[in-house]
Amino acid sequence: MRPTFPRLRSCGRPACHLLAILLTCATFAGCGQSTPEESAQKAPPPVIKAETFVVEQVNWPRIIRSQGSLYPDEEATLGLKVEGRVVEVHADLGDIVEAGADLVTVYQDDFKLRVEQAEAQLRQARSAVGLTPEKSLDQLNPLNAPPVKEQRALWDEATANFRRAKDLLEQNALTRAEFDQIASAERVAAARYDSALNSVREKIAFISVQQSTLDLAREDLANTVLKAPFTAVVQRRLVAPGSYVKVGDPLLVLVRVDKLRYRGSVPERLSQMVQIGQPVELQIESITDPESTVVSRISPLLDQASRALTFEAIVENGDRVLRAGLFAEAQLTVDTEDEAIAIPETAVVQFAGIQKVWKVVEGQVQEQEVLLGDRRDGFVRVVSGLDPGEVILNEATQGRAGVLASADDTSEESPTPSS
């Protein structure tokens, strides 16, 4: 159906006819004009003057990120090897103690008396074999002991009598009964000599026993003072003067913090990439400057619950500025020779969650959607969307659809990211 238009009503006057003619002309004149959109399409594209960046692959070491904490290099819970009542505690929470420093002392008088008793018993045992205090037990020859010398002399005398009696018996100058009596005396003298020698050897062994008893008594006395096994900081104090402690009761907890251990983990899919000696950069909570170290230890197995591999890195802390327990993020470099496409961060524009760059194709500037990865030193890795050799605008803020002014004059390769 053809559209119907309202008829113009005639007013019967020349003026009305003139008005109708003017309206008709205006209508046709309006139909011949173009719309604003059509006018814009016909306008020439804008000329853009901007620096460009040539996309290329650069050295981009592969880095694995990990989170973890700092742990003490050593941690020890100390106790005494003897029991007793605590007399004095020499260290408290936060104190720095040197190796060998006194930490806890228990009542010592009983242990001192045991030492004196053992010394007296040792002197008695040495005197029994004629061993003077200035001589060592190794210098004692059992054959030179007085009881042995005495029995040796009696045996020599009995042996000589036996030889004379034997000669007399051959000459029939001695009866058989008298000879048997002299022979028996020689055998008794020999047995007494052996007995004396064994007795001296037994006393020498007893001296060794008494010496060991004295050494144990002295060690017990020394163990009444708990000493620091290494230079450390007191983390916990668990005892006070007057407490009665038994063997092995925990008294103090020491931690060595001049070196700390960063302990982090990586997921199972990346576990085979971790090797000892790989560089690690730690960003520690509350510390401005990062710490550089290397992987020092790797767990031989994965955690069955998290399916992650644990590794350690030593952090030097001679000034004790860092504290155990601090949270840290690690960047573990697993491949220093890896390459990737990287572009300046300034070349990226983001809107509504979409990342784009301004790409130059045959002099035309147009948008190009990209997928980006990690960022380093003002550059960002391109996962997809760009290929080596393509050209983009160095500054995304200068980008818009148009024509690049002059690629020869404005193209400039930006510096590549440092590895």
C-alpha positions in Angstrom: 0.0 0.0 0.0 1.4 3.3 -0.9 1.7 5.8 2.0 -0.8 8.5 2.0 0.2 12.1 2.7 -2.2 14.7 4.1 -3.6 17.0 1.5 -2.9 20.7 1.6 -6.0 22.5 2.1 -6.5 25.6 -0.3 -7.2 28.8 1.5 -8.5 30.4 -1.8 -5.9 33.2 -1.5 -2.7 33.9 -3.5 -0.7 34.0 -0.3 -1.7 30.4 0.6 -0.6 29.2 -2.7 2.8 30.9 -2.3 3.2 29.2 1.1 2.5 25.8 -0.3 5.0 26.3 -3.1 7.7 27.3 -0.6 7.1 24.3 1.7 7.3 22.0 -1.3 10.6 23.4 -2.4 12.0 23.2 1.2 11.1 19.5 1.3 12.9 18.6 -1.9 15.9 20.7 -0.9 16.1 18.8 2.5 16.0 15.4 0.8 19.1 16.2 -1.3 21.4 16.9 1.8 23.6 14.1 3.4 23.5 13.0 7.1 26.3 13.8 9.7 27.4 10.1 9.7 27.7 10.1 5.9 29.7 13.3 6.1 32.1 11.7 8.7 32.6 8.7 6.5 33.6 10.9 3.6 36.1 12.8 5.8 39.8 11.7 5.4 41.3 9.6 8.2 43.4 11.5 10.8 47.1 11.5 10.5 48.8 10.2 13.7 52.3 11.2 14.7 53.7 8.8 17.2 56.7 6.6 18.0 56.5 3.0 17.1 57.9 -0.2 18.5 59.0 -3.2 16.5 57.9 -6.4 18.2 60.6 -9.0 18.6 61.7 -11.9 20.8 64.0 -11.0 23.7 65.8 -12.8 26.5 63.1 -13.4 29.1 64.3 -15.7 31.8 61.6 -18.1 33.1 60.7 -17.3 36.6 58.6 -19.4 39.0 56.9 -17.5 41.8 56.6 -19.0 45.3 55.4 -18.0 48.7 56.8 -19.0 52.0 58.3 -17.9 55.3 61.7 -17.5 57.0 62.8 -20.1 59.5 65.7 -20.2 61.9 68.8 -22.0 60.7 68.9 -24.0 63.9 66.4 -24.4 66.7 67.1 -26.4 69.9 65.1 -27.1 73.0 67.7 -27.5 75.9 67.5 -29.6 79.0 69.9 -30.8 81.7 71.6 -34.2 81.9 71.1 -34.3 85.7 68.2 -33.5 88.0 68.2 -30.9 90.7 66.8 -27.6 92.0 67.4 -24.6 89.8 69.6 -22.0 91.5 69.9 -19.4 88.8 68.7 -18.7 85.2 71.3 -16.6 83.3 69.4 -15.8 80.1 65.9 -14.6 79.2 63.7 -14.0 76.2 65.5 -12.2 73.4 69.0 -12.4 74.9 71.9 -13.2 72.5 74.1 -15.9 74.0 77.5 -17.0 72.8 78.5 -20.6 72.4 79.5 -22.0 75.8 77.7 -19.3 77.8 76.0 -20.4 81.1 72.2 -20.6 80.8 70.9 -22.4 83.9 72.6 -23.6 87.1 71.2 -26.2 89.5 72.3 -27.0 93.1 75.9 -28.3 93.0 76.9 -29.2 96.6 75.8 -32.8 96.3 77.7 -33.3 93.1 80.9 -31.7 94.5 80.8 -34.2 97.4 80.5 -37.1 94.9 83.6 -35.8 93.2 85.6 -35.7 96.4 84.5 -39.2 97.3 85.6 -40.6 93.9 88.9 -38.8 94.2 89.6 -40.4 97.6 88.6 -43.9 96.4 91.0 -43.5 93.4 93.9 -42.5 95.7 93.2 -45.5 97.8 93.3 -47.9 94.8 96.5 -46.4 93.5 98.2 -46.7 96.9 97.4 -50.4 97.0 99.8 -51.1 94.2 102.3 -48.5 95.1 101.4 -46.0 92.4 102.5 -42.5 93.4 100.2 -39.5 92.4 102.7 -38.2 89.9 102.8 -41.4 87.9 100.2 -42.5 85.4 98.6 -45.9 85.3 100.4 -46.7 82.0 103.8 -46.5 83.8 102.8 -49.2 86.2 104.4 -52.7 85.5 102.6 -55.4 87.5 105.9 -57.3 87.9 107.3 -54.3 89.8 104.5 -54.1 92.4 105.8 -54.8 96.0 103.5 -57.9 96.6 104.6 -59.4 93.4 108.3 -58.8 94.1 107.9 -60.4 97.5 106.3 -63.5 96.1 108.8 -63.6 93.3 111.7 -63.7 95.8 110.0 -66.5 97.8 109.5 -68.5 94.6 113.1 -68.0 93.6 114.3 -69.2 97.0 112.0 -72.3 96.7 113.2 -73.0 93.2 116.8 -72.9 94.4 116.1 -75.3 97.3 114.3 -77.6 94.9 117.4 -77.7 92.6 119.7 -78.5 95.5 117.4 -81.1 96.8 117.3 -82.8 93.4 121.1 -83.0 93.4 121.1 -84.4 96.9 118.5 -86.9 96.0 120.6 -88.2 93.1 123.5 -88.5 95.5 121.3 -90.4 98.0 122.0 -87.7 100.5 118.4 -86.8 100.9 115.4 -89.0 101.5 112.4 -89.1 99.2 110.1 -87.6 101.8 112.4 -84.6 102.4 112.6 -84.1 98.6 108.9 -84.2 98.2 108.4 -81.7 100.9 110.9 -79.3 99.2 109.2 -79.8 95.8 105.8 -79.0 97.3 107.2 -75.8 98.8 108.5 -74.8 95.4 105.0 -75.3 93.8 103.3 -73.4 96.6 105.7 -70.5 96.1 105.0 -70.4 92.3 101.2 -70.4 93.0 101.5 -67.6 95.5 103.5 -65.6 92.9 100.8 -66.1 90.3 98.1 -65.1 92.8 100.0 -61.9 93.7 100.4 -61.0 90.1 96.7 -61.6 89.4 95.9 -59.5 92.5 97.9 -56.6 91.3 96.3 -56.8 87.8 92.9 -56.8 89.5 93.9 -53.7 91.5 95.1 -52.0 88.3 91.7 -52.7 86.7 90.0 -51.4 89.8 92.0 -48.2 89.5 90.6 -47.8 86.0 87.1 -48.3 87.4 87.7 -45.7 90.1 89.1 -43.3 87.5 85.9 -43.7 85.4 83.8 -43.1 88.5 85.7 -39.9 89.1 85.2 -38.8 85.5 81.5 -39.4 85.7 81.3 -37.5 89.0 83.1 -34.6 87.4 80.9 -34.7 84.3 77.8 -34.7 86.5 79.1 -31.7 88.3 79.8 -29.9 85.0 76.3 -30.8 83.8 74.8 -28.9 86.7 75.3 -25.8 84.5 73.4 -25.8 81.2 75.5 -24.1 78.5 74.7 -22.8 75.0 75.6 -25.2 72.3 76.0 -22.4 69.7 75.6 -18.7 69.3 71.9 -18.0 69.3 69.0 -16.0 70.6 66.7 -17.1 73.4 63.3 -17.7 71.9 61.5 -19.1 75.0 62.3 -19.4 78.7 60.5 -22.3 80.4 62.0 -22.4 83.9 62.5 -20.2 87.0 64.8 -20.3 90.0 63.5 -22.7 92.7 62.0 -25.2 90.2 63.0 -28.8 90.5 63.9 -30.2 87.1 64.4 -33.8 86.0 66.7 -35.1 83.3 65.7 -33.8 79.9 63.0 -31.4 81.0 62.8 -28.5 78.5 64.3 -25.3 80.0 65.1 -22.9 77.2 64.5 -22.8 73.4 67.4 -21.3 71.4 67.3 -20.3 67.7 70.2 -19.4 65.4 69.2 -16.4 63.3 72.5 -15.2 61.9 71.4 -17.3 58.9 67.7 -17.9 58.0 66.1 -20.5 55.8 63.5 -19.4 53.3 61.2 -22.4 52.8 58.8 -22.2 49.9 57.0 -24.6 47.5 56.2 -25.0 43.9 53.4 -27.0 42.3 53.9 -30.5 41.0 53.9 -29.5 37.3 56.9 -27.2 37.9 58.8 -29.4 40.4 61.2 -30.9 37.8 62.5 -27.5 36.9 63.9 -26.7 40.4 67.6 -27.4 40.8 70.2 -26.6 43.5 72.1 -23.4 42.8 69.3 -21.6 40.8 69.0 -17.8 41.6 66.3 -16.8 44.0 65.1 -13.2 44.7 63.1 -12.8 47.9 60.7 -9.9 48.6 60.3 -10.0 52.3 57.4 -8.5 54.1 58.3 -5.2 55.8 61.7 -5.1 54.1 62.1 -2.7 51.2 65.1 -4.1 49.3 64.9 -7.6 48.0 67.3 -10.3 49.1 69.3 -12.3 46.6 70.2 -16.0 47.2 70.2 -19.4 45.6 68.4 -22.7 46.1 70.4 -24.6 48.8 68.2 -27.7 49.5 65.3 -29.5 47.8 62.9 -32.0 49.4 63.3 -35.5 48.1 59.5 -36.0 47.9 56.3 -34.0 47.2 53.8 -33.2 49.9 51.0 -35.7 49.5 48.3 -33.3 50.6 49.2 -30.2 48.5 51.1 -32.0 45.7 53.9 -29.4 46.1 57.7 -29.6 46.2 59.4 -27.8 49.1 62.8 -26.1 48.6 65.1 -24.0 50.8 67.3 -21.0 50.3 69.8 -19.6 52.8 69.5 -15.9 53.7 72.4 -14.2 55.4 71.4 -12.3 58.5 74.5 -11.4 60.3 73.1 -8.1 61.6 69.9 -10.0 62.8 67.7 -7.4 61.1 65.4 -10.1 59.6 63.3 -12.2 62.0 62.2 -15.8 61.7 58.6 -16.2 60.7 58.5 -13.3 58.2 56.4 -13.9 55.1 58.3 -13.7 51.8 57.6 -14.1 48.1 60.3 -15.7 46.0 61.1 -15.4 42.3 63.0 -18.5 41.3 64.8 -18.3 38.0 64.7 -21.8 36.4 65.8 -20.9 32.8 68.1 -17.9 32.2 68.1 -18.5 28.4 64.4 -18.5 27.8 62.9 -16.0 25.3 59.6 -14.3 24.9 57.8 -11.5 23.0 57.9 -8.4 25.3 56.5 -4.9 24.7 56.5 -1.7 26.7 53.8 -1.4 29.3 53.0 2.0 27.9 51.9 0.4 24.6 49.0 -1.4 26.3 45.6 0.0 26.8 43.0 -1.8 28.9 39.3 -1.2 28.8 36.5 -3.3 30.3 38.9 -6.1 31.1 40.2 -6.3 27.5 43.9 -5.5 26.8 44.7 -4.0 23.4 47.6 -2.3 21.5 47.6 0.0 18.5 49.0 -2.0 15.6 50.4 -0.5 12.4 49.4 -2.4 9.2 50.5 -0.9 5.9 50.5 2.5 7.5 47.1 2.1 9.0 46.7 2.3 12.8 44.2 -0.2 14.2 43.3 -1.9 17.5 44.7 -5.3 18.2 43.6 -7.4 21.2 46.4 -9.2 23.1 46.8 -11.6 26.0 49.6 -10.6 28.4 51.7 -12.4 31.0 54.1 -11.2 33.7 55.7 -7.7 33.8 59.3 -6.8 34.4 61.2 -3.5 34.4 58.5 -1.6 32.4 57.9 -4.4 29.9 55.2 -7.1 29.7 55.3 -10.5 28.1 52.9 -11.1 25.2 51.3 -14.6 25.4 49.2 -14.2 22.2 48.1 -11.5 19.7 51.4 -10.3 18.3 54.2 -11.9 16.3 57.8 -10.9 15.9 58.3 -8.2 13.2 55.0 -6.5 13.7 54.8 -2.8 14.5 52.8 -1.1 17.3 52.6 2.3 18.8 55.0 2.9 21.7 52.5 5.0 23.6 48.9 3.7 23.7 47.6 7.1 24.8 48.5 8.5 21.3 46.7 5.8 19.5 43.5 6.0 17.5 42.3 4.7 14.2 44.0 6.6 11.4 47.1 6.8 9.2 50.6 6.8 10.6 52.3 10.1 9.7 55.6 8.6 8.4 56.8 5.2 9.4 60.4 6.1 8.4 60.4 9.3 10.5 58.6 8.1 13.6 59.6 4.4 13.9 62.0 3.9 16.7 62.8 0.6 18.4 62.5 0.9 22.1 65.1 -0.6 24.4 64.6 -4.3 25.1 64.0 -5.4 28.7 67.0 -6.3 30.8 67.3 -9.9 31.9 
